[in-house]
Structure formats: structure tokens, C-alpha cells
Amino acid sequence: MKDISKIQVWMAQTRANFLLLAVFLVAIGLAYAAKYYPGQEFSWINAALILAGTISAHISVNLFNELSDYYTKIDFLTKRTPFSGGSGMLIQGRTKPWQVKAAAITTLLIAAAIGAYFTMTAHWSIAIISLIGAFTIVFYTSTLAKVLLGELFAGLALGTLVVVGSFIAMTGSAGTGLLQLVPLEVWLVSIPPGILTSLLLLLNEFPDVEADKEGGRKHLVIKFGKKLSAGIYTAGMTVTFLILLMLPLLGIASFWLYLALIPLPVAFKASQIALNQSESTEKMVPAMGMNVMVVLGTDLLIAVAVLLQI
């Protein structure tokens, strides 16, 4: 067994290479906060807390998922790829279940504490967002991934609500009504990142179908099969970019948002591979890599597009 450092072990265990997703989602919310409240002093401390809370939540769900895959034996059956199948650290004996569980609970508590802070200092709606996030983290593997709701809640909790929650945490005040709390533009632009997070999860489920079945899961790829799921993926990607295309045309968002269309050719190629090669794990791996590029690239470019408007 290759000798690697403890830091490398825990970076693999927490799926650190995917944590950029949380960073870019928060960046969109922070950018909108700066855009809509240009005269308000930007609190870098609050921004750092929002980022820390979101990353902690992302780490927590990754660790709970690793633990579940170990106990349900999915980890022992899956065909691991660079983008799916978990880290393998537990089955290699590099970490112990109690360590992973302790880290998962600790990061969940950190995220919850930061959520409670912003509930008290910004707006009570942060409590609702935090509860949805906590529910998703705790029940994703045990319940949501078994009743066809895993992808939906992942997109909501680690997509749309991160953008909206970051905006509220930076700009909300106790006396603000719900209808005045978040501009329509922020709500609508937060939808594509939510869909993209769901699609990230969806495509990464393709290689794990048989192992996930054995482990008691029932996600979209298991329910509908790989071919139809590839169609669902392509439809989701189409809707994502149609929203980004239409919002400036409708006068809801700036034309700077078209920067986020730059990954469209890569999204098209990933969809093409998924539609034509869905049954081959080996041939799907490039599409999974492209999918990661599309998700991260689009989220980042949305944030950049908003910043250019300030």
C-alpha cells in the first residue's frame, strides 16, 4: 500500500478536490450582496464565516457518505474513478470509522453554529436554510438517496440555497420581509447552480449503479436506467443554459451573465458522450471530468459576471 501523509489521507477522505464547488457558490451570493448594497460596508469576517460554514457542511456530507458506503459495503463493491466511488480510505485502513464519524459530526456542528450566528445577526430565514442543509447532510445516504430525492436535495442544499443563503447572511436584517429579502434576479440566477450540482451527482452515479443497488440505494440512475438518465442529464444541462441565456434577454439580469455560457461546448460534449456511451464506465469517465469542469466553470463565471457589474 502506497505510503501517503495524514494530510493527503484526509484530503482524499473529505473529497477536497470537490470543495471548490462550495467556494464558487458562496462567491455568487457574496458578489450579489456587493452589487445590491454597494454603499454598505462589506464584512470580510462575515464572508469568511459564510465560506467556512458552507465548506464545513460540504465536508460533513462527504464524510457521512463515506461512512455509509463503508457500512453498507458499497465501498467494497464500487468501481472507483477519479470522480466517483468514494476515497477508499476506510477500506484501506488509513482511517477508522469512529474518526470519520467524529469529523463528520464536528464539521456539521461548525456549520450549524455559523448558521445560528447568522440567524441571530442577519435574518431568521437563515435558520430554515440551515435546517434544510442539516437535514440533507444527515439523511442523504440513509433516506434521500433511497427514495429518489438525493439529487434534488443535493442541488437545493449545495446549490441554490448556498447562493441565496450567502446573500441573506450578508445583507439581511431582522425587520426585512420575506418578499423584500432577496431580489428576483438572485433567486433566478441561483437556479442554474442548483441544477448543476444535481447533475454533478447524477453523472457520478453511473459507475456505481450495481454497488449502490446492493447497498440499498435507489437514485435516479437505478430507477430509470443509464440510457434514460443520460437523457435526464442532457435535459438538465439544456435547461441550465437556457435560463442563463434568457435572463438577460428578459431584462432580469445583465448581459455580463453570458460569460457563464463559455462552458456550453464542454457541456454539449459531455451530454453527447453520456447519450452515446452511458453503458461504458470507461468511456463515461471523460464525460464526468467534463461535467466537473462545466459545473465549476459555470458557477465561477456567474460570480465573475456579477462582480463586473459592481
HUWO-V765684 format. One record per residue. N is the residue number from 1. RES is the residue in one small letter. PHI is phi in whole degrees, 0 to 359 (NA if undefined). Layout:
((N;RES;PHI) (N;RES;PHI))
This chain:
((1;m;NA) (2;k;298) (3;d;278) (4;i;230) (5;s;286) (6;k;300) (7;i;298) (8;q;296) (9;v;299) (10;w;285) (11;m;294) (12;a;291) (13;q;298) (14;t;274) (15;r;56) (16;a;302) (17;n;293) (18;f;262) (19;l;287) (20;l;301) (21;l;303) (22;a;298) (23;v;299) (24;f;289) (25;l;295) (26;v;298) (27;a;301) (28;i;296) (29;g;298) (30;l;293) (31;a;297) (32;y;293) (33;a;298) (34;a;292) (35;k;289) (36;y;277) (37;y;231) (38;p;296) (39;g;273) (40;q;275) (41;e;298) (42;f;281) (43;s;270) (44;w;290) (45;i;295) (46;n;297) (47;a;300) (48;a;294) (49;l;294) (50;i;300) (51;l;297) (52;a;298) (53;g;294) (54;t;291) (55;i;296) (56;s;299) (57;a;297) (58;h;295) (59;i;299) (60;s;300) (61;v;294) (62;n;298) (63;l;288) (64;f;299) (65;n;293) (66;e;300) (67;l;296) (68;s;297) (69;d;298) (70;y;288) (71;y;290) (72;t;273) (73;k;73) (74;i;301) (75;d;301) (76;f;275) (77;l;252) (78;t;289) (79;k;266) (80;r;287) (81;t;235) (82;p;297) (83;f;240) (84;s;211) (85;g;90) (86;g;76) (87;s;270) (88;g;78) (89;m;294) (90;l;291) (91;i;288) (92;q;276) (93;g;78) (94;r;282) (95;t;228) (96;k;251) (97;p;306) (98;w;293) (99;q;292) (100;v;295) (101;k;296) (102;a;298) (103;a;293) (104;a;296) (105;i;292) (106;t;298) (107;t;292) (108;l;296) (109;l;293) (110;i;298) (111;a;298) (112;a;295) (113;a;295) (114;i;292) (115;g;299) (116;a;295) (117;y;300) (118;f;285) (119;t;297) (120;m;279) (121;t;261) (122;a;247) (123;h;203) (124;w;297) (125;s;296) (126;i;299) (127;a;297) (128;i;295) (129;i;299) (130;s;296) (131;l;294) (132;i;296) (133;g;297) (134;a;295) (135;f;300) (136;t;296) (137;i;298) (138;v;285) (139;f;253) (140;y;303) (141;t;282) (142;s;283) (143;t;228) (144;l;299) (145;a;285) (146;k;253) (147;v;230) (148;l;65) (149;l;246) (150;g;300) (151;e;296) (152;l;298) (153;f;290) (154;a;297) (155;g;295) (156;l;287) (157;a;283) (158;l;242) (159;g;201) (160;t;305) (161;l;288) (162;v;292) (163;v;298) (164;v;295) (165;g;296) (166;s;297) (167;f;297) (168;i;296) (169;a;299) (170;m;276) (171;t;239) (172;g;288) (173;s;222) (174;a;304) (175;g;275) (176;t;282) (177;g;287) (178;l;301) (179;l;290) (180;q;263) (181;l;289) (182;v;232) (183;p;299) (184;l;304) (185;e;302) (186;v;296) (187;w;302) (188;l;288) (189;v;289) (190;s;285) (191;i;290) (192;p;305) (193;p;300) (194;g;294) (195;i;298) (196;l;297) (197;t;296) (198;s;299) (199;l;290) (200;l;300) (201;l;294) (202;l;302) (203;l;292) (204;n;288) (205;e;276) (206;f;304) (207;p;289) (208;d;258) (209;v;305) (210;e;295) (211;a;296) (212;d;295) (213;k;301) (214;e;298) (215;g;274) (216;g;90) (217;r;276) (218;k;214) (219;h;263) (220;l;299) (221;v;291) (222;i;292) (223;k;292) (224;f;257) (225;g;84) (226;k;291) (227;k;295) (228;l;293) (229;s;295) (230;a;296) (231;g;293) (232;i;297) (233;y;300) (234;t;296) (235;a;296) (236;g;296) (237;m;294) (238;t;296) (239;v;298) (240;t;304) (241;f;282) (242;l;294) (243;i;298) (244;l;297) (245;l;287) (246;m;279) (247;l;302) (248;p;295) (249;l;296) (250;l;275) (251;g;78) (252;i;272) (253;a;231) (254;s;288) (255;f;291) (256;w;300) (257;l;300) (258;y;294) (259;l;303) (260;a;287) (261;l;275) (262;i;304) (263;p;285) (264;l;305) (265;p;300) (266;v;291) (267;a;297) (268;f;297) (269;k;295) (270;a;298) (271;s;295) (272;q;299) (273;i;296) (274;a;300) (275;l;292) (276;n;264) (277;q;232) (278;s;300) (279;e;275) (280;s;252) (281;t;301) (282;e;301) (283;k;280) (284;m;278) (285;v;303) (286;p;301) (287;a;295) (288;m;295) (289;g;295) (290;m;298) (291;n;298) (292;v;300) (293;m;299) (294;v;295) (295;v;298) (296;l;292) (297;g;296) (298;t;294) (299;d;299) (300;l;298) (301;l;290) (302;i;296) (303;a;299) (304;v;298) (305;a;300) (306;v;290) (307;l;298) (308;l;292) (309;q;270) (310;i;280))
